[in-house]
Amino acid sequence: MEKKQLFRNSVFILFFLCAAFTVSAQVRVSDFRYIDNIEGYWTMKTKLGLYAEKWKRVDDHTWKGRTMRLQNGDSSKVDDMRLFLEGDGIYFTIAAVRDSVGEPIRFKLRVLKAVGFVAENLQSPYPQKITYRWKDTKHMDAHFEGKDGRVSREIIIQYTRQ
């Protein structure tokens, strides 16, 4: 009986290690072109007005985004974001999420496909995980999740390209 349990545990550990290796190998710098799907002006109507994200390519290695809230003809900047290549990694930053010395915290892209990306930083204050998903050429979801102190939080923004 003990040998059977040991075998099951060994198989599970081997499966887990293979899965972890596969996940870590999913982002290739050559796939940075998939970020091109984010380009444009995206909006979502809410009770509080209109939320908008505007993304533009700065150069071959950098994208910049800005989130705004528009209400009653007034607009206010909510945040600035960046997606960029550095070394052998691709990173996402949000200006409002900063480290102890005031620099934006980097979220490393763990998954990058033609349909979107997942960026994570488990040491970050909220959020720890950011997902952007392109449903089609006109619809994009931005998903922010993690723990804020001891409370789990999740924000899903469903944008339409204008």
Buried (B, 14 or more C-beta within 10 A) or exposed (E): EEEEEEEEEEEEEEEEEEEEEEEEEBBEEEBBEBBEBBBBBBBBEEEEBEBBBBBEBEEEEBBBBBBBBBEEEEEEEBEBBBBBBEEEEBBBBBBEBBEEEEEBBBBBBBBBEEEBBBBBBEEBBBBBBBBBBBEEEEEBBBBBBBBEEEEEEEEEBBBEBE
